[in-house]
Each structure stands twice: as structure tokens, then as C-alpha cells.
Amino acid sequence: MSLLIFSCNNSNKKESTAPLKQPVQNGTVLDQNVHKLKKTLSTLKSYDSFPRHIYKDKTNWEFVKVRDWCSGFWPGTLWYAYEASKDETILKGAKQFTESLKQIAYTEARNHDIGFQIFCSYGNGYRLTGNESYKQVILDAADTLATLYNPIVGSIHSWPTRTQYPHNTIIDNMMNLELLFWAAKNGGSKSLYDIAENHAEVTMKYLVRPDSSSYHLGSFNDKTGAFVKGYTHQGYADESMWERGQAWGIYGFAFSYRETGRKDFLDTAIKLSDKFLQRLPEDGIPYWDFDDPKIPNAPKDASAAAIAACGFLELSTLVDNPQLQDTYFKAGKTLIEILSTDAYLSQSENQALLLHSTGNHPKGLEVDEPIIYADYYFMEGLMRLKTLQKS
């Protein structure tokens, strides 16, 4: 396995770690993951509580309720497991956990995370079953998310409860645009497409820095639309490069180009990708923030690697240049392969699929722990890789 296919200008080369073992084969990892997910599913009896993270000294998931931003990832992970296995027990579990989230589409929008909650669950469910009731929930959820749009700013208000920022937009929100794009193409209002496109444009203009790194949050004047300041709350510092935010941007701008055909969105996805790859350490998995001065004694983030892998695989299907297609395909494939080694696979250690993710380091939350969205994007990446390798 070649790890450093990405860039000869790797600024973190001195931060190398011991060589990784060869990855388990893709199909074998999928089979193992499916078996483990089915085993975990058999222990869960409450369908309105959702796995989120596992403490370092524990083996079982800690749970959150429906309104938590991570609630959609567990049913989404089950849908990928069903897609890989066609196991009816997993299908039943995916349906039960998905249907518990229906209320999100029909209650007041509290934040931008409706896309994560509904499109990961109902979206995958509809893709795999064609259940028309799922489609209606997705369309209604898109309308609910759209209520957070401020036409003066041109973006969705990500965190309405953060009153210190009259209007704020975070880089994570790029991922929720897929719900709006999909709804606009599948029976929803054309205005949903316009909202998503405008939001991506504002994010591109103000949250992507000139050096191709990204802010976590942009603060705006809600009355004039003027940009006030960029922040990076979950990174080391406002001007540092928080790697999960960079990964959200890569993936979000890639599919925004897919949906709109706007070359500036594609160029942004490429710039964010190249910056991410240039900053990777030699072992191939990002630290939680590329500018943490404690590197190499800083925690890794497997979730960012999994998200970025999905973004790279998506991007590889969108660029016309064969060399770039190869670069981004290999980048995504390599990240999935590294996550498929015993350095990151949880195996019998706990109920999760992956170890070593980092949630909110500045607040000391979910640091170097299994987190459910790492498992979700790992399963997505494995399935994407399987499909692309076939073609």
C-alpha cells in the first residue's frame, strides 16, 4: 500500500509515525462491519435513542435522543449495512430507527442539522427501498430546513441559539445542502435549489480563506448581509486549519458542483482537497487540527479521514482530467485502506467500527474516541469504493 501518493510538498513529514500494517481487503472489512453492526443492533431495544460515542474506558455506545445532530448517522449506517448484505434483520432495524426521526421534518427548525438527521436516514432508506412515505418526509424536511434561510445574507442560519452571532453559517452546513438539492429535483420547490446554491456561494466567498483552508463559522450582519468575522470554534484557533471542517468543505463543494455545474464550486472543492492532502502527515490520517502546536503528540481524527475519503471519491467522478481523477480516487482509496488497518479498526475493543476520532477538542468532548459519524462515512466510503472499483 502506498501511503504518500498525495504530494511531494508535505509540510508535516517530520510528524511520521510507525508504518501501518497492510489493510484488510475491502470486502472482508465490509463483511466484518456488517456482522458487528448486526450484533450491536441486537442489543438495542429503544428506537428513539441513537448511538453517538464511546468513552475510552467503555465498550458500549452512549446514546442521544432524536433532536441531537448525530441521530441520523446510526440508521444511516444500518442502511449501508443492509445495502452491503441484504440482511432482513438489519433492514428491520434500519426502518425502526429511521421512522423515529420523522418528527424532525414537522417541528420548528432549531439548527442546520436537519440534513444530517433526515438525509442520512430517510435519504438512504428511500434510495434503497423506494418507499414513497420516506420521500414525503424528505421533501417536508427540506422545507423545514429552508425556514432558516436569510435572503439578505444569502445563507442558512446554522446555529440560531448562538445569539452572539446575529446570523452565522458554519462549514458543516455545506453537507446539508444535498437535502435541498435533492428535494428541488424530486418534487420540491425550485426555491430549495436557489437556497442551496446561494448558501454554497456565500460559504465559498467568506468561509474559504485565500490560502484554501477554511473557517468553521462565518458571522454576518443579519440586517445588511455584511460579513463580520470568521471563527474556528472546534479548531485550535480562529485562523488554524481544523481538519474536519476542511473535509466537510471538500465533500460539500464537490456535490454542489455535481448539482449546479458551477465551475467555481468545482475549483473550490479542488483547492480544499489539495490543501488537505498537502498537510497530511506521513501515516496518512489527519490530526484533529493541522496547526495544533502539540503535533505529533496531538489526537488524530478518523472521522475527518472518512469524510474526506468520501469527498475525494465523489470528486474523482466529477473532474475531467484523467490525472486528477486518478489522484482523487487514490486519495480516497488510500484513506479507506488506512482506516481498514488494525491501527483504526475497533474490532473486539468496543461496539464501534473505528477508533481515534475527535469531536470538540477545545471543549474536551469526544477526544480520541469512537464517534458514530466516523462509522457512517467509513461505511459510505467502503460502499463507494466497491462501486467505483466495479466500474
Rosetta blueprint (number, residue, H / E / L):
1 M L
2 S L
3 L L
4 L L
5 I L
6 F L
7 S L
8 C L
9 N L
10 N L
11 S L
12 N L
13 K H
14 K H
15 E H
16 S L
17 T L
18 A L
19 P L
20 L L
21 K L
22 Q L
23 P L
24 V L
25 Q L
26 N H
27 G H
28 T H
29 V H
30 L H
31 D H
32 Q H
33 N H
34 V H
35 H H
36 K H
37 L H
38 K H
39 K H
40 T H
41 L H
42 S L
43 T L
44 L L
45 K L
46 S L
47 Y L
48 D L
49 S L
50 F E
51 P E
52 R E
53 H E
54 I L
55 Y L
56 K L
57 D L
58 K L
59 T L
60 N L
61 W L
62 E E
63 F E
64 V E
65 K L
66 V L
67 R L
68 D L
69 W L
70 C L
71 S L
72 G L
73 F H
74 W H
75 P H
76 G H
77 T H
78 L H
79 W H
80 Y H
81 A H
82 Y H
83 E H
84 A H
85 S H
86 K L
87 D L
88 E H
89 T H
90 I H
91 L H
92 K H
93 G H
94 A H
95 K H
96 Q H
97 F H
98 T H
99 E H
100 S L
101 L L
102 K H
103 Q H
104 I H
105 A H
106 Y H
107 T L
108 E L
109 A L
110 R L
111 N L
112 H L
113 D L
114 I H
115 G H
116 F H
117 Q H
118 I H
119 F H
120 C H
121 S H
122 Y H
123 G H
124 N H
125 G H
126 Y H
127 R H
128 L H
129 T H
130 G L
131 N L
132 E H
133 S H
134 Y H
135 K H
136 Q H
137 V H
138 I H
139 L H
140 D H
141 A H
142 A H
143 D H
144 T H
145 L H
146 A H
147 T L
148 L L
149 Y E
150 N E
151 P L
152 I L
153 V L
154 G L
155 S E
156 I E
157 H L
158 S L
159 W L
160 P L
161 T L
162 R L
163 T L
164 Q L
165 Y L
166 P L
167 H E
168 N E
169 T E
170 I E
171 I H
172 D H
173 N H
174 M H
175 M H
176 N H
177 L H
178 E H
179 L H
180 L H
181 F H
182 W H
183 A H
184 A H
185 K H
186 N L
187 G L
188 G L
189 S L
190 K H
191 S H
192 L H
193 Y H
194 D H
195 I H
196 A H
197 E H
198 N H
199 H H
200 A H
201 E H
202 V H
203 T H
204 M H
205 K H
206 Y H
207 L L
208 V E
209 R L
210 P L
211 D L
212 S L
213 S L
214 S E
215 Y L
216 H L
217 L E
218 G E
219 S E
220 F E
221 N L
222 D L
223 K L
224 T L
225 G L
226 A L
227 F E
228 V E
229 K E
230 G E
231 Y E
232 T L
233 H L
234 Q L
235 G L
236 Y L
237 A L
238 D L
239 E L
240 S L
241 M L
242 W E
243 E H
244 R H
245 G H
246 Q H
247 A H
248 W H
249 G H
250 I H
251 Y H
252 G H
253 F H
254 A H
255 F H
256 S H
257 Y H
258 R H
259 E H
260 T H
261 G L
262 R L
263 K H
264 D H
265 F H
266 L H
267 D H
268 T H
269 A H
270 I H
271 K H
272 L H
273 S H
274 D H
275 K H
276 F H
277 L H
278 Q H
279 R H
280 L L
281 P L
282 E L
283 D L
284 G L
285 I L
286 P L
287 Y E
288 W L
289 D E
290 F L
291 D L
292 D L
293 P L
294 K L
295 I L
296 P L
297 N L
298 A L
299 P L
300 K E
301 D L
302 A H
303 S H
304 A H
305 A H
306 A H
307 I H
308 A H
309 A H
310 C H
311 G H
312 F H
313 L H
314 E H
315 L H
316 S H
317 T L
318 L L
319 V L
320 D L
321 N L
322 P H
323 Q H
324 L H
325 Q H
326 D H
327 T H
328 Y H
329 F H
330 K H
331 A H
332 G H
333 K H
334 T H
335 L H
336 I H
337 E H
338 I H
339 L H
340 S L
341 T L
342 D L
343 A L
344 Y L
345 L E
346 S L
347 Q L
348 S L
349 E L
350 N L
351 Q L
352 A L
353 L L
354 L E
355 L L
356 H L
357 S E
358 T L
359 G L
360 N E
361 H H
362 P H
363 K H
364 G L
365 L E
366 E L
367 V L
368 D L
369 E E
370 P L
371 I E
372 I H
373 Y H
374 A H
375 D H
376 Y H
377 Y H
378 F H
379 M H
380 E H
381 G H
382 L H
383 M H
384 R H
385 L H
386 K H
387 T H
388 L H
389 Q H
390 K H
391 S L
